[in-house]
Amino acid sequence: MQKHLQRILVISFYNHGNAAVISGIDIDLDRCVFHQNFNIEKRDKLLREHAEKIEMDAWLEKEQWFTLRAKKPGVSARALAKEYGLEELTAYKTRSQISIDQMRGYRFAGKTL
């Protein structure tokens, strides 16, 4: 298992039989989500230069989001994206909210409470 994958076991007793149901899923902790704004050109360059290492595996048109994931063990999609200057969705949303709050004149914009 890659170092960025985590195995999650789920045990459910809410079933129609007398036995527990155990399910396992792998979660890729390195998969990253990005907004299209300010990231498309950087993403395209990254994918051109590292096509064998990384891929876009989801394009969410309505949300204007996309995800990147590593294709090979030992490769970090997150680290490569950062190297190319891509801004992850959570950082983008936080920065945008702070900017909007500042334009509205909120004194607390960008400060932690």
C-alpha positions in Angstrom: 0.0 0.0 0.0 1.3 3.5 -0.9 2.3 5.7 2.0 -0.5 8.2 1.0 -3.2 5.5 1.2 -5.0 4.7 4.4 -7.1 1.6 5.0 -10.3 2.2 6.7 -12.4 -0.7 8.2 -16.0 -0.1 8.8 -18.0 -2.5 11.0 -21.8 -2.4 10.8 -24.2 -4.2 12.9 -27.2 -2.7 11.2 -27.9 -5.4 8.7 -30.6 -8.0 8.0 -28.6 -11.0 9.3 -27.1 -12.0 12.6 -23.5 -11.3 11.6 -21.6 -8.0 11.4 -20.6 -6.7 8.0 -17.0 -5.6 7.7 -16.1 -3.3 4.8 -12.7 -2.0 3.9 -11.9 1.0 1.7 -8.6 2.7 0.8 -8.5 6.5 1.0 -5.9 8.4 -0.9 -4.8 11.1 1.6 -2.6 12.7 -1.1 -5.4 13.3 -3.6 -6.0 17.1 -3.8 -8.9 19.3 -4.9 -8.4 22.5 -6.7 -10.7 25.3 -8.0 -10.3 26.1 -11.7 -9.5 29.8 -11.0 -5.8 30.6 -11.4 -4.9 26.9 -11.6 -5.6 25.7 -15.1 -2.4 26.8 -16.8 -0.3 25.6 -13.9 -2.2 22.3 -14.0 -1.7 21.9 -17.7 2.1 22.5 -17.4 2.3 20.1 -14.5 0.4 17.3 -16.4 2.6 17.9 -19.5 5.8 17.7 -17.7 4.9 14.8 -15.3 2.3 12.8 -17.3 3.9 9.5 -16.1 3.6 10.5 -12.5 0.4 12.4 -12.0 -3.1 12.6 -13.5 -6.3 14.6 -13.2 -8.8 12.0 -12.1 -11.9 14.2 -11.7 -13.4 17.2 -13.4 -16.3 18.7 -11.6 -17.7 21.1 -14.1 -20.6 22.6 -12.1 -18.4 23.2 -9.0 -15.4 24.3 -11.2 -13.2 21.9 -9.3 -10.7 19.2 -10.4 -8.6 16.7 -8.5 -5.1 15.4 -9.0 -3.7 12.1 -7.9 -0.3 10.3 -8.2 -0.1 7.5 -10.6 3.0 5.9 -9.1 4.0 4.9 -5.6 6.3 7.4 -3.9 5.0 10.3 -5.9 3.1 13.1 -4.1 0.5 14.9 -6.1 0.2 17.5 -3.4 4.0 18.2 -3.4 4.1 18.4 -7.2 1.1 20.7 -7.3 2.7 23.0 -4.7 5.9 23.0 -6.7 4.0 24.3 -9.7 2.2 26.9 -7.6 -1.3 25.4 -7.6 -3.5 26.6 -4.8 -5.7 23.9 -3.1 -9.4 24.5 -2.8 -9.4 25.1 1.0 -6.7 27.7 0.7 -8.5 29.3 -2.3 -11.8 29.5 -0.4 -10.2 31.0 2.7 -8.2 33.6 0.7 -11.3 34.5 -1.2 -13.5 34.9 1.9 -10.9 37.1 3.6 -10.7 39.3 0.5 -14.4 39.6 0.3 -14.7 40.5 4.0 -12.0 43.1 3.6 -13.8 44.7 0.6 -16.9 44.8 2.8 -14.9 46.7 5.4 -15.1 44.0 8.1 -12.4 44.9 10.8 -11.9 41.2 11.7 -11.2 40.0 8.1 -8.2 37.7 8.1 -7.8 37.6 11.8 -8.2 34.6 14.0 -10.6 34.9 16.9 
